[in-house]
Amino acid sequence: MNTTQLESMNLNELRELRQLINEMIGERVADRRHEIRSGLQVHQTVTVDHPKTVGMEFIVEKVNRKNAKLRSVATGRRYNVSITLIQPK
């Protein structure tokens, strides 16, 4: 779909398209979250894909539906992290 096609759509059609896109994004995020969550285990060493945690290692303490509780190996601090940011080592 290109810009010309989008410009020719009325407001209701654009809203329906936005809703369809949001549903598809939600499904893909849920699939990715499930894939990562099924590979996580308590006491597993992981990293987090975030600029503030570059080079840090964490240990999984608990895996919830959308987040996981991690403990820093270096400092012992606990973090609540979205599962989509976790990368198993």
N, CA, C and O atoms as a GROMACS GRO file, in nm:
protein
  356
    1MET      N    1   0.085  -0.116   0.000
    1MET     CA    2   0.000   0.000   0.000
    1MET      C    3   0.090   0.123   0.000
    1MET      O    4   0.188   0.130   0.074
    2ASN      N    5   0.056   0.220  -0.084
    2ASN     CA    6   0.137   0.340  -0.092
    2ASN      C    7   0.059   0.462  -0.044
    2ASN      O    8  -0.058   0.452  -0.007
    3THR      N    9   0.124   0.577  -0.046
    3THR     CA   10   0.065   0.700   0.007
    3THR      C   11  -0.059   0.742  -0.071
    3THR      O   12  -0.154   0.792  -0.012
    4THR      N   13  -0.059   0.722  -0.200
    4THR     CA   14  -0.173   0.760  -0.282
    4THR      C   15  -0.298   0.682  -0.242
    4THR      O   16  -0.408   0.738  -0.235
    5GLN      N   17  -0.280   0.554  -0.217
    5GLN     CA   18  -0.394   0.471  -0.174
    5GLN      C   19  -0.446   0.515  -0.038
    5GLN      O   20  -0.566   0.518  -0.015
    6LEU      N   21  -0.355   0.548   0.052
    6LEU     CA   22  -0.397   0.593   0.185
    6LEU      C   23  -0.471   0.726   0.177
    6LEU      O   24  -0.570   0.746   0.248
    7GLU      N   25  -0.425   0.817   0.093
    7GLU     CA   26  -0.490   0.947   0.080
    7GLU      C   27  -0.630   0.936   0.022
    7GLU      O   28  -0.714   1.022   0.048
    8SER      N   29  -0.656   0.832  -0.057
    8SER     CA   30  -0.788   0.816  -0.118
    8SER      C   31  -0.889   0.750  -0.024
    8SER      O   32  -1.008   0.746  -0.056
    9MET      N   33  -0.844   0.700   0.091
    9MET     CA   34  -0.935   0.634   0.185
    9MET      C   35  -1.005   0.736   0.273
    9MET      O   36  -0.948   0.840   0.307
   10ASN      N   37  -1.131   0.706   0.308
   10ASN     CA   38  -1.203   0.796   0.398
   10ASN      C   39  -1.164   0.764   0.542
   10ASN      O   40  -1.089   0.670   0.569
   11LEU      N   41  -1.216   0.844   0.634
   11LEU     CA   42  -1.177   0.834   0.775
   11LEU      C   43  -1.212   0.697   0.835
   11LEU      O   44  -1.132   0.641   0.910
   12ASN      N   45  -1.328   0.644   0.804
   12ASN     CA   46  -1.368   0.514   0.858
   12ASN      C   47  -1.278   0.401   0.808
   12ASN      O   48  -1.243   0.311   0.884
   13GLU      N   49  -1.241   0.408   0.681
   13GLU     CA   50  -1.152   0.306   0.625
   13GLU      C   51  -1.014   0.313   0.690
   13GLU      O   52  -0.952   0.210   0.717
   14LEU      N   53  -0.966   0.434   0.716
   14LEU     CA   54  -0.837   0.451   0.782
   14LEU      C   55  -0.841   0.398   0.925
   14LEU      O   56  -0.745   0.337   0.971
   15ARG      N   57  -0.952   0.420   0.995
   15ARG     CA   58  -0.966   0.368   1.131
   15ARG      C   59  -0.968   0.216   1.132
   15ARG      O   60  -0.907   0.154   1.219
   16GLU      N   61  -1.038   0.156   1.035
   16GLU     CA   62  -1.042   0.010   1.026
   16GLU      C   63  -0.903  -0.045   0.997
   16GLU      O   64  -0.863  -0.147   1.053
   17LEU      N   65  -0.829   0.023   0.910
   17LEU     CA   66  -0.693  -0.019   0.877
   17LEU      C   67  -0.603  -0.009   1.001
   17LEU      O   68  -0.524  -0.099   1.027
   18ARG      N   69  -0.616   0.100   1.076
   18ARG     CA   70  -0.536   0.116   1.198
   18ARG      C   71  -0.568   0.006   1.298
   18ARG      O   72  -0.478  -0.048   1.361
   19GLN      N   73  -0.697  -0.027   1.313
   19GLN     CA   74  -0.735  -0.133   1.407
   19GLN      C   75  -0.676  -0.267   1.363
   19GLN      O   76  -0.628  -0.344   1.446
   20LEU      N   77  -0.680  -0.296   1.235
   20LEU     CA   78  -0.624  -0.420   1.183
   20LEU      C   79  -0.473  -0.427   1.208
   20LEU      O   80  -0.420  -0.531   1.247
   21ILE      N   81  -0.404  -0.316   1.184
   21ILE     CA   82  -0.260  -0.310   1.206
   21ILE      C   83  -0.228  -0.331   1.354
   21ILE      O   84  -0.137  -0.407   1.388
   22ASN      N   85  -0.302  -0.264   1.443
   22ASN     CA   86  -0.278  -0.279   1.587
   22ASN      C   87  -0.301  -0.423   1.633
   22ASN      O   88  -0.227  -0.473   1.718
   23GLU      N   89  -0.402  -0.489   1.579
   23GLU     CA   90  -0.427  -0.629   1.614
   23GLU      C   91  -0.313  -0.718   1.569
   23GLU      O   92  -0.271  -0.808   1.642
   24MET      N   93  -0.262  -0.694   1.449
   24MET     CA   94  -0.152  -0.775   1.397
   24MET      C   95  -0.026  -0.754   1.480
   24MET      O   96   0.046  -0.850   1.508
   25ILE      N   97   0.002  -0.630   1.519
   25ILE     CA   98   0.118  -0.602   1.602
   25ILE      C   99   0.104  -0.672   1.736
   25ILE      O  100   0.200  -0.732   1.785
   26GLY      N  101  -0.014  -0.665   1.795
   26GLY     CA  102  -0.039  -0.730   1.923
   26GLY      C  103  -0.017  -0.880   1.916
   26GLY      O  104   0.041  -0.938   2.008
   27GLU      N  105  -0.062  -0.943   1.809
   27GLU     CA  106  -0.043  -1.087   1.793
   27GLU      C  107   0.104  -1.123   1.781
   27GLU      O  108   0.150  -1.221   1.840
   28ARG      N  109   0.178  -1.044   1.705
   28ARG     CA  110   0.321  -1.074   1.686
   28ARG      C  111   0.400  -1.054   1.814
   28ARG      O  112   0.490  -1.131   1.844
   29VAL      N  113   0.366  -0.951   1.891
   29VAL     CA  114   0.434  -0.928   2.019
   29VAL      C  115   0.402  -1.041   2.115
   29VAL      O  116   0.490  -1.089   2.186
   30ALA      N  117   0.276  -1.085   2.116
   30ALA     CA  118   0.237  -1.195   2.205
   30ALA      C  119   0.310  -1.324   2.166
   30ALA      O  120   0.352  -1.400   2.253
   31ASP      N  121   0.323  -1.349   2.036
   31ASP     CA  122   0.396  -1.468   1.991
   31ASP      C  123   0.543  -1.463   2.033
   31ASP      O  124   0.599  -1.562   2.079
   32ARG      N  125   0.604  -1.346   2.017
   32ARG     CA  126   0.744  -1.330   2.056
   32ARG      C  127   0.761  -1.346   2.206
   32ARG      O  128   0.855  -1.411   2.252
   33ARG      N  129   0.669  -1.287   2.284
   33ARG     CA  130   0.674  -1.298   2.429
   33ARG      C  131   0.662  -1.444   2.472
   33ARG      O  132   0.734  -1.489   2.561
   34HIS      N  133   0.571  -1.518   2.409
   34HIS     CA  134   0.552  -1.660   2.443
   34HIS      C  135   0.678  -1.740   2.409
   34HIS      O  136   0.719  -1.828   2.485
   35GLU      N  137   0.737  -1.709   2.295
   35GLU     CA  138   0.858  -1.781   2.253
   35GLU      C  139   0.972  -1.759   2.352
   35GLU      O  140   1.041  -1.854   2.389
   36ILE      N  141   0.991  -1.635   2.394
   36ILE     CA  142   1.099  -1.605   2.489
   36ILE      C  143   1.067  -1.666   2.626
   36ILE      O  144   1.154  -1.726   2.689
   37ARG      N  145   0.942  -1.650   2.670
   37ARG     CA  146   0.903  -1.700   2.803
   37ARG      C  147   0.919  -1.851   2.813
   37ARG      O  148   0.960  -1.901   2.917
   38SER      N  149   0.889  -1.923   2.707
   38SER     CA  150   0.901  -2.069   2.712
   38SER      C  151   1.047  -2.113   2.722
   38SER      O  152   1.075  -2.225   2.766
   39GLY      N  153   1.141  -2.026   2.681
   39GLY     CA  154   1.282  -2.060   2.689
   39GLY      C  155   1.349  -2.016   2.819
   39GLY      O  156   1.465  -2.050   2.843
   40LEU      N  157   1.276  -1.941   2.902
   40LEU     CA  158   1.335  -1.892   3.028
   40LEU      C  159   1.311  -1.991   3.141
   40LEU      O  160   1.206  -2.053   3.150
   41GLN      N  161   1.412  -2.003   3.227
   41GLN     CA  162   1.401  -2.088   3.345
   41GLN      C  163   1.457  -2.012   3.464
   41GLN      O  164   1.548  -1.930   3.449
   42VAL      N  165   1.404  -2.040   3.580
   42VAL     CA  166   1.454  -1.978   3.703
   42VAL      C  167   1.600  -2.019   3.722
   42VAL      O  168   1.637  -2.133   3.695
   43HIS      N  169   1.682  -1.926   3.767
   43HIS     CA  170   1.827  -1.941   3.789
   43HIS      C  171   1.908  -1.938   3.660
   43HIS      O  172   2.029  -1.964   3.663
   44GLN      N  173   1.845  -1.908   3.548
   44GLN     CA  174   1.916  -1.896   3.421
   44GLN      C  175   1.984  -1.759   3.413
   44GLN      O  176   1.928  -1.660   3.460
   45THR      N  177   2.102  -1.753   3.353
   45THR     CA  178   2.173  -1.627   3.333
   45THR      C  179   2.129  -1.567   3.200
   45THR      O  180   2.129  -1.634   3.097
   46VAL      N  181   2.093  -1.438   3.203
   46VAL     CA  182   2.044  -1.368   3.084
   46VAL      C  183   2.105  -1.228   3.077
   46VAL      O  184   2.167  -1.181   3.173
   47THR      N  185   2.086  -1.164   2.963
   47THR     CA  186   2.118  -1.022   2.948
   47THR      C  187   1.990  -0.950   2.910
   47THR      O  188   1.890  -1.012   2.875
   48VAL      N  189   1.994  -0.816   2.918
   48VAL     CA  190   1.878  -0.736   2.886
   48VAL      C  191   1.916  -0.639   2.774
   48VAL      O  192   2.018  -0.572   2.782
   49ASP      N  193   1.833  -0.633   2.671
   49ASP     CA  194   1.857  -0.547   2.556
   49ASP      C  195   1.807  -0.406   2.587
   49ASP      O  196   1.699  -0.365   2.544
   50HIS      N  197   1.889  -0.331   2.663
   50HIS     CA  198   1.854  -0.194   2.700
   50HIS      C  199   1.984  -0.117   2.721
   50HIS      O  200   2.080  -0.172   2.776
   51PRO      N  201   1.990   0.010   2.678
   51PRO     CA  202   2.114   0.087   2.690
   51PRO      C  203   2.169   0.098   2.833
   51PRO      O  204   2.290   0.106   2.852
   52LYS      N  205   2.082   0.100   2.932
   52LYS     CA  206   2.129   0.114   3.070
   52LYS      C  207   2.191  -0.014   3.126
   52LYS      O  208   2.255  -0.011   3.231
   53THR      N  209   2.173  -0.126   3.058
   53THR     CA  210   2.221  -0.254   3.112
   53THR      C  211   2.327  -0.318   3.024
   53THR      O  212   2.348  -0.439   3.030
   54VAL      N  213   2.395  -0.240   2.943
   54VAL     CA  214   2.498  -0.294   2.853
   54VAL      C  215   2.607  -0.360   2.936
   54VAL      O  216   2.662  -0.300   3.028
   55GLY      N  217   2.638  -0.484   2.902
   55GLY     CA  218   2.744  -0.558   2.970
   55GLY      C  219   2.704  -0.620   3.102
   55GLY      O  220   2.787  -0.685   3.166
   56MET      N  221   2.581  -0.602   3.146
   56MET     CA  222   2.537  -0.658   3.274
   56MET      C  223   2.475  -0.796   3.254
   56MET      O  224   2.410  -0.822   3.152
   57GLU      N  225   2.494  -0.882   3.351
   57GLU     CA  226   2.432  -1.014   3.350
   57GLU      C  227   2.331  -1.021   3.463
   57GLU      O  228   2.348  -0.959   3.568
   58PHE      N  229   2.225  -1.096   3.440
   58PHE     CA  230   2.118  -1.110   3.538
   58PHE      C  231   2.084  -1.257   3.556
   58PHE      O  232   2.110  -1.340   3.469
   59ILE      N  233   2.025  -1.288   3.670
   59ILE     CA  234   1.976  -1.422   3.697
   59ILE      C  235   1.825  -1.413   3.710
   59ILE      O  236   1.773  -1.327   3.781
   60VAL      N  237   1.754  -1.502   3.642
   60VAL     CA  238   1.608  -1.504   3.645
   60VAL      C  239   1.563  -1.557   3.781
   60VAL      O  240   1.602  -1.666   3.822
   61GLU      N  241   1.480  -1.479   3.850
   61GLU     CA  242   1.424  -1.522   3.978
   61GLU      C  243   1.281  -1.571   3.964
   61GLU      O  244   1.240  -1.665   4.032
   62LYS      N  245   1.203  -1.506   3.875
   62LYS     CA  246   1.064  -1.544   3.857
   62LYS      C  247   1.019  -1.499   3.720
   62LYS      O  248   1.056  -1.391   3.674
   63VAL      N  249   0.938  -1.581   3.652
   63VAL     CA  250   0.886  -1.548   3.520
   63VAL      C  251   0.735  -1.532   3.532
   63VAL      O  252   0.664  -1.627   3.566
   64ASN      N  253   0.687  -1.412   3.502
   64ASN     CA  254   0.544  -1.385   3.501
   64ASN      C  255   0.493  -1.382   3.358
   64ASN      O  256   0.567  -1.414   3.265
   65ARG      N  257   0.368  -1.344   3.340
   65ARG     CA  258   0.307  -1.344   3.207
   65ARG      C  259   0.375  -1.247   3.111
   65ARG      O  260   0.408  -1.284   2.999
   66LYS      N  261   0.396  -1.121   3.154
   66LYS     CA  262   0.455  -1.020   3.067
   66LYS      C  263   0.594  -0.974   3.112
   66LYS      O  264   0.670  -0.922   3.031
   67ASN      N  265   0.626  -0.994   3.238
   67ASN     CA  266   0.753  -0.948   3.292
   67ASN      C  267   0.825  -1.062   3.363
   67ASN      O  268   0.767  -1.166   3.393
   68ALA      N  269   0.952  -1.039   3.389
   68ALA     CA  270   1.030  -1.134   3.467
   68ALA      C  271   1.105  -1.057   3.573
   68ALA      O  272   1.146  -0.942   3.552
   69LYS      N  273   1.124  -1.119   3.687
   69LYS     CA  274   1.202  -1.059   3.795
   69LYS      C  275   1.344  -1.111   3.782
   69LYS      O  276   1.369  -1.231   3.786
   70LEU      N  277   1.437  -1.016   3.766
   70LEU     CA  278   1.577  -1.050   3.746
   70LEU      C  279   1.660  -0.991   3.860
   70LEU      O  280   1.624  -0.888   3.918
   71ARG      N  281   1.772  -1.057   3.890
   71ARG     CA  282   1.865  -1.007   3.990
   71ARG      C  283   2.000  -0.989   3.922
   71ARG      O  284   2.049  -1.078   3.853
   72SER      N  285   2.061  -0.873   3.941
   72SER     CA  286   2.191  -0.844   3.884
   72SER      C  287   2.298  -0.932   3.948
   72SER      O  288   2.302  -0.946   4.071
   73VAL      N  289   2.383  -0.991   3.866
   73VAL     CA  290   2.491  -1.076   3.917
   73VAL      C  291   2.591  -0.990   3.994
   73VAL      O  292   2.641  -1.032   4.098
   74ALA      N  293   2.621  -0.871   3.942
   74ALA     CA  294   2.725  -0.785   4.001
   74ALA      C  295   2.680  -0.717   4.130
   74ALA      O  296   2.753  -0.716   4.229
   75THR      N  297   2.560  -0.659   4.129
   75THR     CA  298   2.517  -0.578   4.243
   75THR      C  299   2.414  -0.644   4.333
   75THR      O  300   2.398  -0.604   4.448
   76GLY      N  301   2.345  -0.743   4.283
   76GLY     CA  302   2.240  -0.808   4.360
   76GLY      C  303   2.107  -0.734   4.357
   76GLY      O  304   2.010  -0.779   4.417
   77ARG      N  305   2.102  -0.619   4.287
   77ARG     CA  306   1.977  -0.544   4.275
   77ARG      C  307   1.876  -0.622   4.194
   77ARG      O  308   1.911  -0.696   4.102
   78ARG      N  309   1.749  -0.604   4.228
   78ARG     CA  310   1.641  -0.674   4.158
   78ARG      C  311   1.573  -0.579   4.060
   78ARG      O  312   1.555  -0.460   4.088
   79TYR      N  313   1.536  -0.633   3.944
   79TYR     CA  314   1.471  -0.556   3.839
   79TYR      C  315   1.349  -0.632   3.789
   79TYR      O  316   1.348  -0.755   3.785
   80ASN      N  317   1.246  -0.558   3.752
   80ASN     CA  318   1.127  -0.613   3.688
   80ASN      C  319   1.136  -0.574   3.541
   80ASN      O  320   1.124  -0.456   3.508
   81VAL      N  321   1.158  -0.671   3.452
   81VAL     CA  322   1.190  -0.643   3.312
   81VAL      C  323   1.088  -0.709   3.220
   81VAL      O  324   1.044  -0.822   3.244
   82SER      N  325   1.050  -0.637   3.114
   82SER     CA  326   0.961  -0.693   3.013
   82SER      C  327   1.030  -0.813   2.947
   82SER      O  328   1.149  -0.808   2.916
   83ILE      N  329   0.955  -0.918   2.926
   83ILE     CA  330   1.011  -1.041   2.869
   83ILE      C  331   1.068  -1.018   2.729
   83ILE      O  332   1.162  -1.085   2.688
   84THR      N  333   1.011  -0.923   2.655
   84THR     CA  334   1.058  -0.899   2.519
   84THR      C  335   1.198  -0.839   2.516
   84THR      O  336   1.262  -0.839   2.411
   85LEU      N  337   1.248  -0.786   2.629
   85LEU     CA  338   1.382  -0.729   2.635
   85LEU      C  339   1.488  -0.830   2.679
   85LEU      O  340   1.607  -0.802   2.671
   86ILE      N  341   1.446  -0.945   2.725
   86ILE     CA  342   1.539  -1.044   2.781
   86ILE      C  343   1.598  -1.129   2.670
   86ILE      O  344   1.529  -1.175   2.580
   87GLN      N  345   1.730  -1.150   2.681
   87GLN     CA  346   1.801  -1.235   2.585
   87GLN      C  347   1.878  -1.342   2.661
   87GLN      O  348   1.972  -1.310   2.734
   88PRO      N  349   1.840  -1.469   2.646
   88PRO     CA  350   1.914  -1.577   2.713
   88PRO      C  351   2.058  -1.582   2.664
   88PRO      O  352   2.087  -1.552   2.548
   89LYS      N  353   2.147  -1.620   2.755
   89LYS     CA  354   2.289  -1.632   2.718
   89LYS      C  355   2.318  -1.768   2.661
   89LYS      O  356   2.432  -1.796   2.624
   0.00000   0.00000   0.00000
